[in-house]
Amino acid sequence: MSDLPETMRAVRFDQWGDRSVLRVDEVPVPAVEPGRVLVRVRAAGINPGESAIRQGLFDGEDPSKLPSGQGTDFAGIVVAVGEGVDGVDEREEVIGWSWDRASHAEYVSVPAGQVVQKPRLLDWNVAGGLDVIATTAAAAVRAVDPRAGETVVVSGAAGGVGGFVTQLLTNEGIDVIAIASEANHEWLAAKGARPVTYGDGLQERIQELATNGIDALIDLHGAEYVHLGIALGIPADRIETVIAYEAAAEVGAKTSGSVDTADPEILGALARMVADGEIEVPVAATYPLDRVQDAYEELEQGHTRGKIVLIP
């Protein structure tokens, strides 16, 4: 611990709002508490859910939740291990997640059960943005329980979670009708999916492709796709959304997410799939911590293929 600095740079905000409320502050490095590990962050992904949190949509603009840090995903090197921790060593390269909104920083402290060893060949930037998309994708696929030979529609199919979902499905012999902009069609087709452009006439275009019927739908974009699933005749219990909770409640669709697959064994297995080349996770852009507002500007424009990653 004597080699560690007393302070670090970390993203903070002290009011709910748009990305302009984000700043980088000098704050104390977290103490090494029993059962926890301290990680020097090498890369940390950003996610659409963090924009919603920052706007107060999850906390109801509760002032007691402020000031707040930010960030879930990270990859880095363990620099200190708390009392009672077994199976994680100092200097170990790890991937992990924080439930404390704290990974957009130079150091992050998490329970030892929230890190797994980073595969040696896994790129740091990919590793830093992996947890949320990988575990969310795994939860979404598990929710609809697809079988080889079935047809599954995926909305937002070229985004971070969508690209992971698409590849999990196609790797198992599942026919994926992937809704995305035309700019992403070539990439999706290369992953074994059948891309289709969103917009007017989408239902008809899907029906033309799905000559053997449609078995399930995974929505990664919004309520209109939950309702599209119903219009396509898909049973509600085989429609999954990670974002449109009200629409899901209306029709009886599922709403599994990363909290349902927040398990180090699951994350480790998914990380190995990426490291082995079974799944590609594109990194759309990297930004230094000081440019966190710019990173979220790019994210919030939408249509990003893969992940945007902060480099502390």
C-alpha positions in Angstrom: 0.0 0.0 0.0 2.9 2.4 0.6 3.5 2.6 -3.1 0.0 3.7 -3.9 -0.9 7.4 -4.3 -3.3 9.0 -1.8 -5.5 10.5 -4.5 -6.7 9.6 -8.0 -8.7 11.1 -10.9 -12.3 9.9 -11.2 -15.4 10.9 -13.1 -18.0 12.6 -10.9 -21.3 14.5 -11.1 -23.1 16.3 -8.4 -26.4 17.1 -10.2 -28.7 15.1 -12.5 -28.5 16.2 -16.1 -27.0 15.8 -19.5 -23.4 14.9 -20.2 -22.3 18.5 -19.4 -22.6 17.7 -15.6 -19.7 15.2 -15.9 -16.3 16.3 -14.6 -13.0 14.7 -13.5 -12.1 15.3 -9.9 -9.2 14.4 -7.7 -10.5 12.1 -5.0 -9.0 9.7 -2.4 -7.9 6.3 -3.6 -10.3 3.8 -2.0 -9.1 2.0 1.1 -8.4 -1.7 0.8 -11.2 -3.2 2.9 -11.6 -6.9 4.0 -12.9 -9.1 1.2 -12.2 -6.5 -1.5 -9.5 -5.9 -4.1 -8.1 -2.6 -5.4 -7.5 -2.5 -9.1 -5.5 0.0 -11.2 -7.9 0.6 -14.1 -6.4 0.2 -17.6 -9.7 0.5 -19.5 -13.4 1.1 -18.6 -16.3 0.8 -20.9 -19.2 3.2 -21.1 -22.8 2.1 -21.5 -26.2 3.7 -22.4 -27.6 2.8 -19.0 -25.1 5.2 -17.4 -26.6 8.0 -19.4 -30.0 7.1 -17.9 -28.5 7.0 -14.4 -26.8 10.4 -14.8 -30.2 11.9 -15.9 -31.8 10.6 -12.7 -34.1 8.1 -14.5 -33.1 5.3 -12.1 -32.9 7.2 -8.9 -35.8 9.6 -9.4 -33.4 12.5 -9.0 -33.0 11.7 -5.4 -30.5 14.2 -4.0 -29.2 11.7 -1.4 -27.6 9.8 -4.3 -25.3 12.7 -5.1 -22.5 13.4 -5.6 -21.9 10.2 -7.6 -19.2 8.4 -9.4 -19.9 6.5 -12.6 -19.1 3.3 -14.5 -19.5 -0.5 -14.2 -17.1 -2.2 -16.6 -13.4 -2.3 -16.1 -10.2 -4.2 -16.7 -6.9 -3.6 -14.9 -4.2 -4.8 -12.6 -4.8 -5.8 -8.9 -2.6 -3.5 -6.8 -3.8 -4.5 -3.3 -5.8 -7.4 -1.7 -7.9 -7.0 1.4 -7.9 -9.3 4.4 -9.7 -12.6 3.8 -9.4 -12.6 0.0 -8.4 -15.9 -1.5 -7.8 -16.7 -5.2 -6.9 -13.2 -6.3 -3.3 -12.0 -6.1 -1.5 -8.7 -6.4 -0.3 -7.9 -10.0 -3.0 -10.2 -11.5 -4.6 -8.9 -14.6 -8.4 -8.9 -14.2 -11.8 -8.1 -15.7 -14.6 -7.0 -13.4 -17.6 -5.0 -12.6 -18.6 -2.4 -10.0 -22.1 -2.0 -8.6 -20.9 1.2 -6.9 -20.8 3.4 -10.0 -17.0 3.7 -9.7 -15.1 2.2 -12.6 -14.5 5.5 -14.5 -11.5 6.2 -12.4 -7.8 5.5 -12.1 -8.5 2.9 -9.3 -11.6 1.0 -8.3 -12.3 -1.2 -5.3 -14.7 -4.1 -5.6 -15.5 -7.4 -3.8 -13.0 -10.1 -4.8 -15.9 -12.1 -6.3 -16.5 -9.4 -8.9 -13.2 -9.9 -10.8 -11.9 -12.7 -13.0 -8.5 -13.3 -14.5 -8.2 -11.6 -17.9 -7.2 -14.0 -20.7 -3.7 -13.2 -21.7 -4.5 -12.6 -25.3 -7.5 -10.4 -24.7 -6.9 -6.8 -25.7 -7.1 -4.4 -22.8 -9.6 -2.1 -24.5 -11.9 -5.0 -25.3 -11.6 -6.3 -21.8 -12.4 -3.0 -20.2 -15.7 -2.8 -22.0 -16.7 -6.4 -21.8 -18.7 -7.1 -18.6 -22.0 -5.3 -19.3 -22.4 -6.3 -22.9 -21.3 -9.9 -22.4 -23.4 -10.6 -19.3 -26.4 -8.7 -20.6 -26.2 -10.6 -23.9 -26.0 -13.9 -22.1 -29.0 -13.1 -19.9 -31.0 -12.0 -23.0 -30.2 -15.2 -24.9 -31.0 -17.4 -21.9 -34.3 -15.6 -21.4 -35.7 -16.7 -24.8 -34.1 -20.2 -24.6 -33.4 -20.6 -28.3 -32.7 -23.9 -30.0 -30.6 -24.7 -33.1 -32.7 -24.2 -36.2 -35.0 -21.6 -34.7 -35.4 -18.0 -36.0 -34.7 -15.1 -33.6 -35.2 -11.4 -34.4 -32.7 -9.1 -32.7 -33.2 -5.3 -32.6 -30.2 -3.0 -32.2 -28.2 -6.0 -33.5 -24.9 -4.1 -34.3 -24.6 -2.3 -30.9 -22.4 -3.6 -28.1 -24.9 -5.9 -26.6 -26.6 -6.6 -30.0 -23.4 -7.7 -31.7 -22.6 -10.1 -28.8 -26.2 -11.5 -28.8 -26.1 -12.0 -32.6 -22.8 -14.0 -32.4 -23.9 -16.1 -29.4 -27.0 -17.1 -31.4 -25.4 -17.7 -34.8 -22.6 -19.7 -33.2 -25.2 -22.1 -31.9 -26.8 -22.6 -35.3 -29.7 -20.2 -34.8 -31.1 -18.2 -37.6 -30.8 -14.5 -36.7 -32.8 -11.7 -38.4 -30.7 -8.7 -37.3 -32.3 -5.3 -37.3 -29.7 -2.6 -38.0 -28.8 0.3 -40.2 -27.5 -0.5 -43.6 -24.0 0.6 -42.6 -23.8 -2.5 -40.3 -25.3 -5.0 -42.7 -22.0 -6.3 -44.1 -20.6 -6.9 -40.6 -23.7 -8.7 -39.4 -23.8 -10.9 -42.5 -20.2 -11.8 -41.9 -21.3 -13.1 -38.5 -23.9 -15.4 -40.0 -27.0 -13.2 -39.5 -29.5 -12.0 -42.0 -29.6 -8.2 -41.6 -32.7 -6.1 -42.2 -33.1 -2.3 -42.1 -35.3 -0.7 -39.5 -38.0 1.8 -40.3 -41.3 1.8 -42.2 -42.3 -1.6 -43.5 -40.0 -3.5 -41.1 -42.7 -6.0 -40.1 -43.3 -7.0 -43.8 -39.5 -7.2 -44.5 -39.1 -9.5 -41.5 -42.0 -11.7 -42.6 -40.5 -12.0 -46.1 -37.3 -13.3 -44.6 -38.9 -15.6 -42.0 -40.4 -18.1 -44.3 -40.4 -20.8 -41.6 -41.9 -18.5 -38.9 -40.3 -16.6 -36.0 -39.7 -18.2 -32.7 -38.3 -15.4 -30.5 -37.3 -11.7 -30.3 -34.6 -10.0 -28.3 -35.1 -6.2 -28.1 -32.1 -4.0 -27.3 -33.5 -0.7 -28.5 -37.0 0.2 -27.4 -40.7 -0.5 -26.8 -41.6 -0.5 -30.5 -39.8 -3.7 -30.9 -41.6 -5.4 -28.0 -44.8 -4.5 -29.7 -43.4 -5.7 -33.1 -42.8 -9.1 -31.5 -46.4 -9.4 -30.5 -47.5 -8.2 -34.0 -45.3 -10.9 -35.5 -47.2 -13.5 -33.5 -44.3 -14.4 -31.1 -45.4 -15.7 -27.7 -44.8 -13.0 -25.0 -42.7 -15.4 -22.9 -40.3 -15.6 -25.8 -39.9 -11.8 -26.2 -37.0 -10.3 -24.1 -36.1 -6.7 -23.7 -33.2 -5.1 -21.8 -34.6 -1.6 -22.0 -38.4 -1.4 -22.5 -39.7 -2.4 -19.1 -43.1 -0.8 -19.3 -43.8 -2.3 -22.7 -42.7 -5.7 -21.3 -45.1 -5.4 -18.4 -47.9 -4.5 -20.7 -47.5 -7.7 -22.8 -45.9 -10.1 -20.4 -42.4 -10.1 -22.0 -39.2 -10.9 -20.2 -36.7 -8.3 -18.9 -33.5 -10.2 -18.0 -30.3 -8.3 -17.7 -26.7 -8.3 -16.5 -27.8 -8.6 -12.8 -29.2 -12.0 -13.7 -25.8 -13.2 -15.0 -23.5 -11.3 -12.7 -21.3 -14.3 -11.9 -17.5 -14.5 -12.3 -17.7 -18.0 -13.9 -20.1 -16.7 -16.6 -17.9 -13.6 -17.2 -14.8 -15.7 -17.4 -16.3 -18.1 -19.9 -17.5 -15.2 -22.1 -14.1 -13.5 -21.9 -12.5 -16.7 -23.1 -14.8 -16.9 -26.0 -13.8 -13.4 -27.1 -10.1 -14.1 -26.5 -10.4 -17.3 -28.6 -11.9 -15.4 -31.5 -15.3 -17.0 -31.2 -16.9 -13.6 -30.6 -15.7 -10.3 -31.9 -16.2 -7.2 -29.8 -15.4 -4.1 -31.9 -14.0 -1.0 -30.1 -15.6 1.9 -31.8 -13.5 4.5 -30.0 -11.3 5.2 -27.0 -11.1 8.4 -25.0 -8.9 9.7 -22.2 -10.8 10.2 -18.9 -10.7 14.0 -19.4 -12.8 13.6 -22.5 -15.6 11.7 -20.8 -18.2 14.2 -22.1 -17.0 13.6 -25.7 -17.2 9.9 -25.2 -20.9 10.1 -24.1 -21.6 12.5 -27.0 -20.6 9.8 -29.4 -22.5 7.1 -27.5 -25.7 9.1 -27.3 -25.7 9.7 -31.0 -26.5 6.0 -31.4 -25.6 3.7 -34.2 -22.3 2.8 -32.6 -20.9 -0.6 -33.6 -19.3 -2.1 -30.5 -17.9 -0.3 -27.5 -16.6 3.1 -26.5 -13.9 2.8 -23.9 -12.3 5.3 -21.5 -8.6 5.1 -20.8 -7.8 6.5 -17.3 
